[in-house]
Amino acid sequence: MNKGKHQKSGTRTRSVPSFAESEGIHLEQPVFKRVVLKVSGESLAGQNGYGIDADMIISIAEQIKEVVELGVQVAIVCGGGNIWRGIAGSASGIDRATADYMGMLATVMNSLALQDALEQIDVPTRVQTSISMQQIAEPYIRRRAIRHLEKGRVVIFAAGTGNPFFSTDTTAALRAAEIEAEVILMAKNKVDGVYSADPFKDSTAEKFEQLTYMDVLNKNLGVMDSTASSLCMDNNIPLIVFAITEQGNIKRVVLGEKIGTIVKGSVD
């Protein structure tokens, strides 16, 4: 067995540390070694709603640096909704597959912008794309991605899965399973967790602290699409949904603080 290689076992079970242990206490050590951070395109747009907001992307980069400095291996999947949405494009008459490929290119633009922001603050970063574009990024190679992470580099997975009809949420679930990440951190721009209804439209909407993936699927809560939810459930990958707009939240989640909503195979 090669030194430093991430250990594999016959039956892998990922578990989130007990949040009851912390009860708001700031833990000294990170509770995760390797994470996948899912950053929505809307988060990169900030309050503008479209495009890339310079202040927001710098804020996100600074939060990621805090986590890297704790020794946590960070892989990132960027959405592309701030630039283009495949479903919206197909609704306007563009072929669905073509619209989805356009969305993949939007994620590459976001990934390059985030890479630049990270490297400006001295965080070594690699972008790997599912569609070959070697002039600007590496092709996605699982073993190479893991090696980058082991060397302390941030890896950004761009261009989705490389296939139309699959969301970037599914990309996050797939890459998390492939690199054996312990958790997916789903960073949201507008909400601080999962609610029973849209909290901006329904004042009675209830925020959940814990959910199972079956809850998400059966109640159609819209946390992520059914393909991504099923992939996480089948591979025992927990998901934590939280607000990225509050500075330091990524670090808080990694340190085990009880914020946002946790989704996993079963509720404690």
HUMO-V690206 format. One record per pair of residues at least 6 apart in sequence whose ideal C-beta (glycine too) atoms are under 8 Angstrom apart, sorted by the first residue. I is the first residue (numbers start at 1). J is the second residue. Records with the same first field share a line. If there is no record, write none. Layout:
I = J, J
//
This chain:
4 = 150
5 = 146
6 = 34, 146, 150, 179, 180
8 = 180
12 = 180, 235, 236
13 = 236
14 = 182, 183, 235, 236, 237, 238
15 = 236, 238, 264
16 = 31, 183, 238, 240, 262, 264
17 = 31, 256
18 = 268
19 = 256, 258, 262
20 = 268
21 = 256
22 = 256, 257, 258
23 = 258
24 = 257, 258
26 = 255, 257
27 = 255, 256, 257
28 = 255
29 = 70, 255
30 = 67, 70, 71, 72, 254, 255, 256
31 = 254, 255, 256
32 = 72, 182, 183, 254
33 = 71, 72, 73, 182
34 = 72, 73, 75, 149, 179, 180, 181, 182
35 = 67, 72, 73, 74, 75, 181, 182, 183, 184, 185, 254
36 = 75, 76, 77, 172, 175, 176, 179, 181, 183, 184, 185
37 = 64, 74, 75, 76, 77, 184, 185, 187, 250
38 = 76, 77, 79, 168, 169, 172, 184, 185, 186, 187
39 = 60, 76, 77, 78, 79, 110, 114, 187, 244
40 = 79, 81, 187, 188, 189
41 = 78, 79, 80, 81, 82, 83, 106, 107, 110
42 = 49, 79, 81, 82, 189, 190
43 = 56, 60, 79, 187, 188, 189, 244, 245
44 = 52, 53, 56, 57, 60, 78, 82, 110, 113, 114
45 = 51, 52, 53, 56, 82, 189
46 = 53, 55, 56, 189
47 = 53
49 = 82
50 = 82, 83
51 = 82, 83
52 = 82, 109, 110, 113
57 = 113, 114, 117
58 = 117
59 = 247
60 = 114, 117, 187, 244
61 = 114, 117, 118, 120, 121, 123
62 = 121, 247
63 = 244, 247, 248, 249, 250, 251
64 = 74, 76, 118, 123, 154, 250
65 = 118, 121, 122, 123
66 = 248, 250, 251
67 = 74, 250, 251, 254
68 = 74, 123, 152, 154
70 = 251, 254, 255
72 = 254
73 = 149, 150, 152
74 = 149, 154, 155
75 = 145, 149, 154, 155, 156, 157, 175, 176, 179, 181
76 = 111, 114, 154, 155, 156, 157
77 = 107, 156, 157, 168, 171, 172, 175
78 = 107, 110, 111, 114, 156, 158, 168
79 = 107, 110, 168
80 = 103, 104, 105, 106, 107, 109, 110, 168
81 = 106
82 = 106, 110
83 = 106, 109, 110
84 = 99, 102, 103, 105, 106
85 = 103
86 = 96, 99, 100, 101, 102, 103, 164
87 = 96, 99
88 = 99
89 = 98, 99, 102, 103
90 = 96, 99, 100
94 = 102
96 = 164, 165
97 = 164, 165
99 = 164
100 = 160, 164, 165, 166
101 = 131, 164
103 = 160
104 = 130, 131, 158, 159, 160, 162
105 = 159
107 = 158, 159, 160, 168
108 = 127, 129, 131, 133, 136, 137, 158, 159
110 = 158
111 = 127, 129, 137, 156, 157, 158
112 = 127, 136, 137, 158
114 = 125, 156
115 = 125, 126, 127, 156
118 = 125, 154
119 = 125
123 = 154
124 = 151, 152, 153, 154
125 = 153, 154, 155, 156
126 = 137, 138, 145, 148, 153, 154, 155, 156
127 = 136, 137, 138, 155, 156, 158
128 = 137, 138, 139, 140, 141, 144, 145, 155, 156, 157, 158
129 = 137, 138, 139, 140, 158, 159, 162
130 = 140, 157, 158, 159, 160, 161, 162, 163, 171
131 = 159, 162
132 = 139
133 = 159
137 = 158
138 = 144
140 = 157, 162
142 = 178, 179
145 = 155, 157, 175, 179
146 = 179
148 = 155
149 = 155, 179
157 = 171, 175
160 = 166, 167, 168, 170, 171
161 = 170, 171, 174
166 = 227
167 = 224, 225, 227, 228
169 = 224, 225, 228
170 = 224, 225, 227, 228, 231
172 = 184, 186, 228
173 = 184, 224, 227, 228, 229, 231, 232, 235, 237
174 = 231
175 = 181
176 = 183, 184, 232, 235, 237
177 = 231, 235, 237
181 = 237
182 = 238
183 = 237, 238, 239, 240
184 = 232, 237, 238, 239, 240
185 = 240, 242, 250, 253, 254
186 = 223, 224, 239, 240, 241, 242
187 = 242, 243, 244, 249, 250
188 = 241, 242, 243, 244
189 = 243, 244, 245
190 = 200, 243
191 = 199, 241, 243
192 = 207, 242, 243, 246, 259, 260
193 = 207, 208, 209, 241, 242, 243, 259, 260, 261
194 = 207, 208, 211, 216, 221, 223, 241, 261, 263
195 = 205, 206, 207, 208
196 = 205, 206, 207, 208, 219, 221
197 = 204, 205, 206
198 = 205
199 = 205, 207
207 = 261
208 = 261
209 = 258, 261, 262
210 = 261, 262, 263, 264, 267, 268
211 = 221, 223, 261, 262, 263, 267
212 = 263, 264, 265, 266, 267
213 = 229, 230, 232, 233, 263, 264, 265
214 = 233
215 = 221, 263
216 = 223, 224, 229, 263
217 = 226, 229, 230
223 = 229, 239, 241, 261, 263
224 = 232, 239
231 = 237
232 = 238, 239, 263
233 = 265
236 = 264, 265
238 = 262, 263, 264, 265
239 = 262, 263, 264
240 = 253, 260, 261, 262, 263
241 = 260, 261, 262, 263
242 = 249, 253, 259, 260, 261
243 = 249, 260
244 = 250
249 = 259
252 = 259
253 = 259, 260
//
